[in-house]
């Protein structure tokens, strides 16, 4: 099995409504790395992950997707239409793109689905990483199924699959 390249994950908290639990930054890094390993991505890479408020993600969703609604996560790949990936001129690392997570919505969804916040943020991170690598669940039912299977396979390898993370409430 090929080794993944080096990975730099920049995690920013751009909101003040919800305290980010300790361990979340490490979880995000583990999720990003696990996706690259599962996809056989061997280049050195950078990704940015930001936590924002519902108001901020709604604004971004309207601006970039013309959808005036709150969503849980947005992905902004830096891959060109022809598949060319930008690189950081100083480091040579491939710039995969940006992941923006509404922490308010993540907390709410974890409660609705009856699983941990770790599971929810792990899922949103894995989901977005697959988008950054070119997967799109909105193109067809088959693409949606392929993406869901990949998400669950990565989460299971990390020990945060659906079956392992339901809360006992």
ABEGO torsion letter per residue (X at the ends): XBBBBBBBBBBBBABAABBBBBGAAAAAAAAAAAAAAAAGBABBBBBBBBBBBAAAAAAAAAAAAGBBBBBABBBBBABBAAGBBBBBAAAGBBBAEBBBBBAAAAAAAAAAAGBBAAAAAAAAAAAAAAAAAGBBAAABAAAAAAAAAAAAAAAAAAGABAAAABBBX
